């Protein structure tokens, strides 16, 4: 396992004005970093319980990681379809996972030759992640733009990101599940306080959101892939329309919410994200870096680069963990890829 240099940046910036990229900072401060595990197969999500990491791999396995790597199979009623950006994607462990062994999965599947996505409840039974209930199916999918993040919110609800499935107009259609952030209870029911009656839709007008994180006050944020750059970091409020495909970047329209940050003519391809110390830390794929985004002030900083495409992040009290996606067909892998990297952030 190699040791690679790491850069961690914590920056105090000027007052916040949405979409102002003029205050972008790049600073360097060396922190201890190491490769935690190697030879992952295009991992997508990082979770952990009682010292054991569980990582979904897009091809359809769950990597069980302690001091070594073991793979666990997934038994579902509908086969995982791994093509393009689809496959086994989001994973969220129930709060009582050590006792219940229950979790929530998001995966791509085929039905009548049509690519779709669904959310299922699973239980880890004798080393096999076994479906116990289908919570939501028929989420539009395609080779690209499947969304895929699943997170338990501080309100105890389940939040799911979905892409526009390559059909941009679906993002503005509140009757469609595509191009949305969805919210449900843990049994798959629509919460009574959702912004639209009898609808899972929590926010809409999204192109391909792949990250979810809450700050200490319970405010939700999301990362989103733009079209030919114009990637976004959004503050998510219930019922808001985030504009795709009508507006992007600095563009404005009545009733549509602009991003907190966007990449302008650069490309970040932001994916998984975590919140820490008044900042959002975001995994960037095409940007091949971990970036931090100030919430108090204005500024985005390159925290870590040099490990290639970064898919998702996990944060504990001392360490930031990141997984690479250099073997997804778009990266430049080394023989150790894909990897999970551990960075000390104290």
C-alpha positions in Angstrom: 0.0 0.0 0.0 1.6 3.3 -1.1 1.7 6.6 0.7 0.7 9.6 -1.4 0.9 13.2 -0.4 -2.3 15.0 0.5 -3.4 18.6 0.6 -6.2 19.8 3.0 -7.4 23.3 2.9 -9.6 25.2 5.3 -10.1 28.7 4.1 -11.9 31.7 5.6 -13.4 33.6 2.7 -15.4 36.8 1.9 -19.1 37.2 2.2 -21.3 34.9 0.1 -22.8 35.9 -3.2 -24.4 33.0 -5.2 -22.5 32.0 -8.4 -19.5 34.3 -7.8 -16.5 32.2 -8.7 -14.0 35.1 -8.4 -12.9 34.0 -4.9 -11.5 30.6 -5.8 -8.5 29.5 -3.7 -5.9 26.9 -4.0 -3.7 26.4 -1.0 -1.6 23.5 0.3 -1.1 22.0 3.7 0.4 18.5 4.0 -1.6 15.9 6.0 -0.9 12.2 6.6 -2.6 10.0 4.0 -2.5 6.3 3.1 -4.2 3.8 0.8 -6.6 1.9 3.0 -7.6 -0.8 0.5 -6.8 -1.6 -3.1 -8.3 -3.6 -6.0 -11.9 -2.4 -5.7 -14.1 -2.8 -8.7 -15.5 0.6 -9.5 -16.9 1.3 -6.0 -19.8 3.7 -5.7 -20.8 4.3 -2.1 -19.0 4.1 1.3 -20.8 3.2 4.5 -19.5 1.9 7.8 -20.8 0.1 10.9 -18.9 -0.9 14.0 -15.5 -0.6 12.2 -16.5 -2.5 9.1 -16.8 -0.6 5.8 -19.4 -1.7 3.2 -18.8 -0.4 -0.3 -21.1 -1.0 -3.3 -19.4 -2.0 -6.5 -21.2 -1.0 -9.7 -20.9 -4.5 -11.1 -23.1 -5.9 -8.4 -21.1 -6.9 -5.3 -20.7 -5.3 -1.8 -17.1 -5.0 -0.7 -16.7 -5.8 3.0 -13.6 -4.0 4.2 -11.9 -4.3 7.6 -8.2 -4.8 7.4 -8.7 -6.8 4.2 -11.2 -7.0 1.4 -14.0 -9.6 1.1 -16.9 -9.5 -1.3 -20.5 -10.2 -0.5 -23.2 -11.1 -3.0 -26.5 -9.3 -3.5 -29.7 -11.3 -3.9 -32.5 -9.3 -5.5 -35.8 -10.0 -7.2 -34.6 -8.1 -10.3 -31.1 -8.5 -11.6 -28.6 -5.6 -11.4 -28.0 -4.2 -14.8 -24.4 -2.8 -15.0 -24.0 -0.6 -18.1 -22.6 2.9 -18.5 -23.3 4.8 -15.3 -25.8 2.2 -14.1 -25.5 -0.8 -11.8 -25.4 -1.2 -8.0 -25.2 2.4 -6.8 -26.5 3.9 -3.5 -26.4 2.2 -0.1 -27.6 3.5 3.2 -27.4 1.5 6.4 -30.4 1.7 8.8 -29.6 3.4 12.1 -30.1 0.1 13.9 -28.0 -1.8 11.4 -25.8 -3.6 14.0 -29.0 -5.2 15.4 -31.3 -5.4 12.3 -28.7 -5.8 9.6 -31.1 -3.8 7.4 -30.1 -1.4 4.6 -31.4 0.4 1.6 -30.1 0.0 -2.0 -30.5 1.8 -5.3 -29.8 -0.2 -8.4 -30.3 -0.2 -12.2 -32.3 -3.1 -13.8 -33.8 -4.0 -17.2 -37.5 -4.6 -17.8 -38.9 -5.3 -21.3 -35.6 -4.1 -22.6 -36.0 -0.7 -20.8 -33.4 0.6 -18.4 -34.9 1.5 -15.0 -33.9 2.1 -11.4 -35.4 1.1 -8.1 -35.0 1.4 -4.3 -35.1 -1.8 -2.2 -34.8 -2.7 1.4 -32.3 -5.5 2.1 -31.0 -7.5 5.0 -27.5 -8.9 5.4 -28.2 -12.6 6.0 -25.3 -15.0 6.4 -23.1 -12.7 4.3 -25.7 -12.1 1.5 -27.5 -8.8 1.0 -31.0 -10.2 0.5 -34.0 -8.1 -0.7 -36.9 -8.0 1.8 -39.0 -5.3 0.2 -39.2 -3.2 -2.9 -39.8 0.5 -1.8 -40.0 2.1 -5.3 -39.4 1.0 -8.8 -39.8 2.3 -12.4 -37.5 5.2 -11.9 -36.5 6.2 -15.4 -32.9 5.2 -16.3 -30.5 5.0 -19.2 -26.9 4.3 -20.0 -26.2 7.7 -18.4 -27.8 10.0 -15.8 -29.2 7.5 -13.3 -28.5 9.6 -10.2 -28.2 6.9 -7.5 -27.4 8.4 -4.1 -29.5 7.1 -1.1 -29.1 8.8 2.3 -30.9 8.8 5.6 -31.8 12.3 6.6 -31.7 13.8 10.1 -35.5 13.6 10.0 -35.4 9.9 9.7 -36.6 9.9 6.1 -34.9 8.4 3.1 -33.6 10.7 0.4 -32.9 9.5 -3.2 -31.3 11.3 -6.1 -32.4 10.5 -9.7 -31.0 11.6 -13.0 -33.0 12.8 -16.0 -32.2 9.5 -17.8 -31.1 11.4 -20.9 -34.5 13.1 -21.4 -34.0 16.6 -20.0 -37.7 17.6 -20.1 -38.5 14.9 -17.5 -36.7 17.0 -14.9 -39.4 19.7 -15.1 -42.3 17.2 -15.1 -43.4 16.8 -11.5 -45.3 13.6 -12.5 -42.0 11.9 -13.4 -39.5 10.5 -11.0 -36.6 11.5 -13.2 -34.4 14.5 -12.5 -35.5 14.7 -8.9 -34.6 14.4 -5.3 -37.1 12.1 -3.8 -38.2 11.6 -0.1 -39.9 8.7 1.5 -40.3 7.0 4.9 -38.4 3.8 5.6 -41.4 1.7 4.5 -41.5 3.4 1.1 -44.5 5.6 1.8 -44.9 9.3 0.8 -44.5 11.5 3.9 -47.5 13.7 4.7 -45.2 16.8 4.8 -43.7 16.3 1.4 -44.1 19.5 -0.7 -46.4 18.0 -3.3 -49.4 16.0 -2.2 -49.1 12.2 -2.6 -45.7 12.6 -4.4 -42.2 11.4 -3.6 -40.8 14.6 -5.2 -38.9 16.7 -2.8 -37.2 19.0 -5.4 -37.0 19.0 -9.2 -35.3 20.5 -12.2 -32.1 18.4 -11.6 -29.9 17.0 -14.4 -27.9 14.3 -12.6 -27.6 14.9 -8.9 -25.2 12.4 -7.2 -24.4 13.9 -3.8 -26.4 14.6 -0.6 -25.3 16.1 2.7 -26.8 18.0 5.6 -25.1 20.6 7.7 -25.4 20.8 11.5 -28.7 22.8 11.3 -30.3 20.1 9.1 -30.1 22.0 5.8 -29.8 19.7 2.8 -27.2 20.3 0.0 -26.7 18.4 -3.2 -24.1 18.1 -6.0 -25.1 17.9 -9.6 -23.5 17.2 -13.0 -24.0 20.0 -15.5 -24.1 19.9 -19.3 -20.6 20.5 -20.7 -19.3 22.1 -17.5 -21.7 24.2 -15.3 -21.6 21.6 -12.5 -23.5 22.7 -9.4 -23.6 22.7 -5.6 -27.2 23.4 -4.6 -28.9 24.3 -1.3 -32.0 22.1 -1.4 -35.3 23.4 -0.1 -38.6 21.4 -0.3 -40.6 22.1 -3.5 -37.9 24.2 -5.2 -37.2 24.0 -9.0 -33.5 23.9 -9.7 -33.9 24.9 -13.4 -32.7 22.1 -15.6 -33.0 22.2 -18.6 -34.3 25.8 -18.7 -31.4 27.5 -16.9 -27.9 26.6 -15.7 -24.9 28.5 -14.3 -25.7 32.3 -13.9 -28.9 32.1 -15.9 -32.1 33.1 -14.1 -35.8 32.5 -14.6 -38.9 33.2 -12.5 -39.6 30.4 -10.0 -36.2 28.7 -10.5 -33.4 28.4 -7.9 -29.8 29.2 -8.8 -26.9 27.2 -7.4 -24.8 28.2 -4.5 -21.8 27.4 -6.7 -21.2 26.4 -10.3 -18.1 25.4 -12.2 -18.6 27.9 -15.1 -16.7 26.6 -18.1 -14.7 24.1 -16.0 -15.9 20.6 -15.2 -15.9 19.1 -11.7 -18.4 16.2 -12.3 -19.2 16.3 -8.5 -20.5 13.2 -6.9 -20.6 12.1 -3.2 -20.3 14.7 -0.5 -19.9 15.2 3.2 -20.3 18.1 5.6 -17.6 19.1 8.1 -16.6 22.4 9.9 -18.9 24.7 7.9 -17.7 23.3 4.6 -18.9 20.7 2.1 -16.3 18.3 0.9 -17.2 16.9 -2.6 -15.8 14.1 -4.6 -15.1 15.1 -8.2 -14.8 12.7 -11.1 -13.7 14.5 -14.2 -12.2 17.2 -12.0 -10.1 14.4 -10.4 -10.0 16.0 -7.0 -11.7 16.5 -3.6 -13.0 20.0 -3.3 -14.3 21.9 -0.3 -17.0 24.6 -0.6 -17.5 27.3 2.0 -20.9 27.7 3.4 -20.0 30.7 5.6 -18.3 32.9 3.1 -17.6 32.2 -0.6 -14.9 30.0 -2.0 -14.0 26.6 -3.4 -10.7 25.0 -2.7 -8.9 22.0 -4.1 -8.3 19.7 -1.1 -6.8 16.7 -2.7 -5.7 15.8 -6.2 -3.4 13.2 -7.8 -5.4 10.0 -7.2 -7.7 10.3 -10.3 -11.5 10.2 -10.4 -13.1 10.4 -7.0 -16.6 9.0 -6.6 -17.6 9.2 -2.9 -16.5 10.3 0.5 -16.9 9.2 4.1 -16.0 11.3 7.2 -15.4 10.2 10.8 -14.0 12.2 13.7 -10.4 12.1 12.4 -10.3 10.9 8.8 -11.7 11.6 5.4 -12.1 8.5 3.3 -12.3 8.7 -0.5 -12.9 6.0 -3.2 -11.6 6.2 -6.7 -13.3 5.3 -10.0 -10.3 5.0 -12.3 -11.5 1.7 -13.7 -14.9 3.0 -14.8 -13.8 3.4 -18.5 -13.1 7.1 -18.2 -10.0 7.1 -16.0 -6.3 6.2 -16.2 -6.0 3.3 -13.7 -2.8 2.1 -12.0 -2.5 -1.5 -11.0 -3.7 -0.8 -7.4 -7.0 0.7 -8.6 -9.6 1.2 -7.6 -8.7 2.3 -4.1 -10.0 3.7 -0.8 -7.8 6.5 0.5 -7.7 7.6 4.2 -6.7 11.2 5.0 -6.1 12.5 8.6 -8.0 15.8 8.9 -7.4 16.7 12.5 
